[in-house]
Amino acid sequence: MTRAQAPAPLLELLDPSSLRDALLTDARAGLTASPKALPPKYFYDARGSELFEEITRLPEYYPTRAERGLLRAHAAEIVAAAGAEALVELGSGSSEKTGLLLDALAAAGSAGAYVPVDVSPAALRGAVAELAASRPALRVEPVVADFEDPDHLRALPRPGRRLVAFLGGTIGNLVPAERRRFLGRIADMLDPGESMLLGVDLVKDADRLVAAYDDAAGVTAAFNRNVLRVLDRELGADFDPDDFEHVALWDPEQEWIEMRLRARTARAVRVADLGLTVLFEQGEEMRTEISAKFRRAGIEAELDAVGLTPAGWWTDGDFALVLARSGAPQSVTVTPFQKAT
């Protein structure tokens, strides 16, 4: 029996003070914009993360179940197509779904190294401790980093030919120009023969999409309003979340869901740490998230435009896993898979 190893130390590329600086910058820009907007990354404090975990278990919210099912069915094919020796996961959080890919790496006889990347040291420590107990032979190199920072991406460990996973449909939170920059940075960080695995939610019936972001139990509404509590706590603001109504709508032209917070009454909000008073008119809406939905031709064109060659597509009709690779060296043969279930 393999003995449990001590949890791996964190490689910390992210200065904690930079997170606050980013929040200050983003909040000022978003609250003074017209229309107002906040980036969705500020949803995920401890309470927001708990609420999101609840969301993933709701009957209306299919993406997490669909992605897990695809990984369960096709992880071995994905690993074989990538020719991977190591898994890098961007925005790893609890690393819960990743076990399916790690199992496939182990079954393929690969070294099985794992590089979880997250902005939260606490989330990484928890995941790494669990991995040390459940997978004692696995080499884990956890990294505290901002995956949107090109310097951080270039500094990630290279414990073998890497498969970089960006799961959960998170790519949909970026508008097209942001997506192009992000995917271009991934292309720049990959060595020849390395691959990216992208989880994407697909365009479908609008009523079903809206229901996934406006559940009957009101969990998504609580998740949305929680960002105001983050601003109250971190920036000395005096938002009352109950003064704002959760809104989710489908934009058929952009093919994305928008989540917004709508002011129930006219009010002035003081944000002490910004020295700013923000005025809301009754009914005024502030965008808190977009979640773009994709078609195969569109996302493959976006990958191709930054030099990532589409090499595999697995879908259940609701969600898809897309494999794309950097230029492969002559010594590596990668078989493309294009499967539908």
SESEGU-577490 format. One record per residue (C-alpha): x, y, z. Coordinates in steps of 0.1 Angstrom, whole numbers, plus 5000, padded with zeros to 4 digits. Layout:
# residues N
px | py | pz
X | Y | Z .
...
//
This chain:
# residues 341
px | py | pz
5000 | 5000 | 5000 .
5013 | 5035 | 4991 .
5016 | 5057 | 5020 .
4999 | 5091 | 5020 .
5023 | 5119 | 5012 .
5025 | 5153 | 5028 .
5005 | 5179 | 5009 .
5026 | 5197 | 4983 .
5036 | 5233 | 4990 .
5019 | 5261 | 4970 .
5038 | 5280 | 4943 .
5025 | 5315 | 4949 .
5027 | 5337 | 4918 .
4999 | 5360 | 4929 .
5005 | 5387 | 4954 .
4975 | 5389 | 4977 .
4975 | 5427 | 4975 .
4970 | 5425 | 4937 .
4936 | 5409 | 4943 .
4925 | 5439 | 4962 .
4940 | 5463 | 4937 .
4921 | 5445 | 4910 .
4888 | 5447 | 4929 .
4893 | 5484 | 4935 .
4900 | 5490 | 4898 .
4872 | 5468 | 4885 .
4846 | 5482 | 4910 .
4854 | 5518 | 4902 .
4853 | 5512 | 4864 .
4821 | 5491 | 4866 .
4802 | 5513 | 4890 .
4809 | 5545 | 4871 .
4802 | 5529 | 4836 .
4770 | 5534 | 4817 .
4755 | 5509 | 4819 .
4770 | 5497 | 4852 .
4787 | 5463 | 4853 .
4808 | 5441 | 4876 .
4830 | 5411 | 4866 .
4817 | 5377 | 4876 .
4849 | 5366 | 4893 .
4838 | 5385 | 4924 .
4809 | 5362 | 4930 .
4833 | 5336 | 4944 .
4840 | 5344 | 4980 .
4834 | 5316 | 5005 .
4796 | 5321 | 5006 .
4794 | 5326 | 4968 .
4813 | 5293 | 4963 .
4789 | 5275 | 4986 .
4759 | 5289 | 4967 .
4774 | 5279 | 4933 .
4779 | 5244 | 4946 .
4742 | 5244 | 4954 .
4734 | 5257 | 4919 .
4753 | 5228 | 4903 .
4729 | 5204 | 4920 .
4697 | 5221 | 4910 .
4674 | 5203 | 4885 .
4674 | 5233 | 4861 .
4712 | 5236 | 4860 .
4724 | 5210 | 4835 .
4760 | 5221 | 4826 .
4778 | 5205 | 4855 .
4761 | 5171 | 4851 .
4765 | 5172 | 4814 .
4802 | 5180 | 4816 .
4808 | 5153 | 4842 .
4790 | 5128 | 4821 .
4811 | 5136 | 4791 .
4843 | 5133 | 4811 .
4832 | 5100 | 4826 .
4824 | 5086 | 4791 .
4854 | 5100 | 4772 .
4883 | 5109 | 4795 .
4904 | 5080 | 4782 .
4899 | 5091 | 4746 .
4907 | 5127 | 4755 .
4939 | 5118 | 4772 .
4949 | 5095 | 4743 .
4942 | 5122 | 4718 .
4962 | 5148 | 4737 .
4991 | 5125 | 4743 .
4992 | 5140 | 4777 .
5016 | 5133 | 4806 .
5004 | 5160 | 4830 .
4972 | 5178 | 4836 .
4970 | 5216 | 4843 .
4936 | 5228 | 4855 .
4929 | 5266 | 4854 .
4904 | 5277 | 4880 .
4906 | 5243 | 4897 .
4887 | 5251 | 4929 .
4880 | 5218 | 4946 .
4893 | 5198 | 4916 .
4862 | 5175 | 4919 .
4856 | 5167 | 4882 .
4893 | 5164 | 4875 .
4896 | 5130 | 4891 .
4881 | 5115 | 4859 .
4910 | 5129 | 4838 .
4935 | 5119 | 4864 .
4922 | 5083 | 4864 .
4925 | 5083 | 4826 .
4961 | 5096 | 4828 .
4970 | 5069 | 4854 .
4953 | 5041 | 4833 .
4973 | 5053 | 4802 .
5005 | 5048 | 4822 .
5014 | 5085 | 4821 .
5033 | 5101 | 4849 .
5000 | 5116 | 4861 .
5014 | 5149 | 4873 .
4987 | 5175 | 4882 .
4990 | 5213 | 4884 .
4959 | 5229 | 4899 .
4958 | 5267 | 4894 .
4935 | 5289 | 4914 .
4935 | 5324 | 4930 .
4924 | 5310 | 4963 .
4952 | 5295 | 4985 .
4925 | 5280 | 5008 .
4908 | 5262 | 4980 .
4941 | 5248 | 4967 .
4952 | 5237 | 5002 .
4919 | 5218 | 5007 .
4921 | 5201 | 4973 .
4958 | 5192 | 4977 .
4953 | 5177 | 5011 .
4925 | 5155 | 4998 .
4946 | 5145 | 4968 .
4975 | 5136 | 4991 .
4952 | 5112 | 5010 .
4933 | 5098 | 4980 .
4961 | 5097 | 4954 .
4993 | 5094 | 4973 .
5013 | 5085 | 4942 .
5002 | 5115 | 4923 .
5027 | 5143 | 4918 .
5009 | 5176 | 4926 .
5023 | 5211 | 4919 .
4996 | 5236 | 4931 .
4999 | 5272 | 4919 .
4983 | 5303 | 4933 .
4979 | 5324 | 4901 .
4956 | 5345 | 4880 .
4950 | 5325 | 4848 .
4943 | 5357 | 4830 .
4978 | 5370 | 4837 .
5001 | 5360 | 4808 .
5032 | 5361 | 4830 .
5015 | 5337 | 4854 .
5006 | 5314 | 4826 .
5041 | 5313 | 4812 .
5055 | 5305 | 4847 .
5033 | 5274 | 4853 .
5053 | 5242 | 4859 .
5061 | 5218 | 4830 .
5061 | 5184 | 4845 .
5056 | 5166 | 4812 .
5036 | 5171 | 4780 .
5006 | 5191 | 4794 .
4969 | 5190 | 4788 .
4955 | 5224 | 4800 .
4919 | 5220 | 4811 .
4895 | 5250 | 4814 .
4862 | 5234 | 4823 .
4827 | 5244 | 4835 .
4819 | 5266 | 4806 .
4838 | 5294 | 4823 .
4851 | 5306 | 4789 .
4816 | 5319 | 4783 .
4820 | 5345 | 4810 .
4844 | 5364 | 4786 .
4831 | 5387 | 4758 .
4846 | 5379 | 4724 .
4875 | 5403 | 4726 .
4884 | 5389 | 4760 .
4881 | 5354 | 4748 .
4905 | 5360 | 4719 .
4931 | 5375 | 4743 .
4927 | 5346 | 4767 .
4929 | 5319 | 4741 .
4959 | 5337 | 4725 .
4977 | 5336 | 4759 .
4970 | 5299 | 4762 .
4984 | 5293 | 4727 .
5015 | 5313 | 4737 .
5020 | 5293 | 4769 .
5017 | 5258 | 4753 .
5048 | 5240 | 4741 .
5046 | 5222 | 4707 .
5024 | 5191 | 4711 .
5006 | 5203 | 4742 .
4968 | 5206 | 4742 .
4939 | 5225 | 4757 .
4906 | 5210 | 4768 .
4877 | 5235 | 4768 .
4843 | 5229 | 4783 .
4816 | 5249 | 4764 .
4778 | 5252 | 4769 .
4759 | 5250 | 4736 .
4731 | 5272 | 4721 .
4697 | 5256 | 4728 .
4661 | 5265 | 4737 .
4660 | 5300 | 4753 .
4635 | 5290 | 4780 .
4657 | 5262 | 4791 .
4688 | 5284 | 4792 .
4670 | 5311 | 4812 .
4657 | 5285 | 4837 .
4693 | 5274 | 4843 .
4701 | 5309 | 4855 .
4668 | 5317 | 4873 .
4659 | 5286 | 4892 .
4626 | 5282 | 4910 .
4643 | 5279 | 4944 .
4660 | 5313 | 4941 .
4695 | 5300 | 4947 .
4709 | 5317 | 4916 .
4692 | 5350 | 4928 .
4710 | 5347 | 4961 .
4743 | 5339 | 4943 .
4739 | 5370 | 4921 .
4730 | 5393 | 4951 .
4760 | 5380 | 4971 .
4784 | 5401 | 4949 .
4769 | 5431 | 4967 .
4778 | 5416 | 5000 .
4814 | 5412 | 4987 .
4815 | 5449 | 4979 .
4800 | 5458 | 5013 .
4826 | 5437 | 5032 .
4857 | 5444 | 5010 .
4852 | 5480 | 5000 .
4831 | 5495 | 5029 .
4800 | 5498 | 5006 .
4765 | 5501 | 5020 .
4745 | 5481 | 4994 .
4714 | 5464 | 5007 .
4712 | 5433 | 4985 .
4675 | 5430 | 4992 .
4670 | 5463 | 4974 .
4681 | 5446 | 4941 .
4662 | 5421 | 4920 .
4678 | 5392 | 4902 .
4673 | 5393 | 4864 .
4684 | 5366 | 4839 .
4677 | 5370 | 4802 .
4687 | 5356 | 4768 .
4703 | 5378 | 4742 .
4696 | 5361 | 4709 .
4719 | 5384 | 4689 .
4749 | 5378 | 4711 .
4738 | 5342 | 4720 .
4745 | 5347 | 4757 .
4727 | 5348 | 4790 .
4730 | 5380 | 4810 .
4726 | 5381 | 4847 .
4718 | 5416 | 4861 .
4708 | 5432 | 4894 .
4678 | 5456 | 4891 .
4674 | 5484 | 4916 .
4639 | 5481 | 4932 .
4640 | 5518 | 4942 .
4661 | 5549 | 4935 .
4690 | 5550 | 4959 .
4725 | 5563 | 4965 .
4752 | 5538 | 4975 .
4783 | 5549 | 4993 .
4815 | 5529 | 4985 .
4839 | 5542 | 5012 .
4871 | 5527 | 5000 .
4866 | 5543 | 4966 .
4855 | 5576 | 4980 .
4825 | 5572 | 4957 .
4787 | 5576 | 4958 .
4769 | 5556 | 4932 .
4734 | 5566 | 4922 .
4709 | 5541 | 4910 .
4676 | 5550 | 4894 .
4645 | 5529 | 4901 .
4646 | 5499 | 4877 .
4682 | 5505 | 4867 .
4701 | 5473 | 4859 .
4737 | 5464 | 4865 .
4752 | 5435 | 4846 .
4770 | 5410 | 4868 .
4777 | 5382 | 4843 .
4774 | 5370 | 4807 .
4775 | 5333 | 4799 .
4780 | 5329 | 4762 .
4767 | 5297 | 4745 .
4785 | 5283 | 4716 .
4781 | 5265 | 4682 .
4808 | 5241 | 4671 .
4819 | 5261 | 4640 .
4822 | 5293 | 4660 .
4843 | 5280 | 4689 .
4866 | 5260 | 4666 .
4871 | 5291 | 4645 .
4881 | 5311 | 4676 .
4906 | 5284 | 4685 .
4920 | 5283 | 4650 .
4924 | 5320 | 4649 .
4949 | 5320 | 4677 .
4969 | 5290 | 4664 .
4952 | 5262 | 4683 .
4942 | 5234 | 4661 .
4908 | 5218 | 4669 .
4915 | 5180 | 4675 .
4884 | 5166 | 4692 .
4848 | 5172 | 4699 .
4827 | 5153 | 4724 .
4791 | 5163 | 4731 .
4757 | 5151 | 4745 .
4739 | 5179 | 4726 .
4737 | 5202 | 4756 .
4774 | 5207 | 4764 .
4807 | 5199 | 4746 .
4843 | 5192 | 4754 .
4867 | 5207 | 4728 .
4903 | 5195 | 4724 .
4927 | 5218 | 4706 .
4964 | 5215 | 4704 .
4995 | 5235 | 4697 .
5018 | 5224 | 4668 .
5027 | 5188 | 4675 .
5063 | 5176 | 4671 .
5070 | 5149 | 4645 .
5076 | 5123 | 4672 .
5041 | 5125 | 4686 .
5011 | 5110 | 4668 .
4978 | 5124 | 4681 .
4946 | 5108 | 4668 .
4916 | 5132 | 4665 .
4883 | 5121 | 4679 .
4850 | 5136 | 4669 .
4823 | 5118 | 4689 .
4787 | 5125 | 4697 .
4765 | 5107 | 4721 .
//
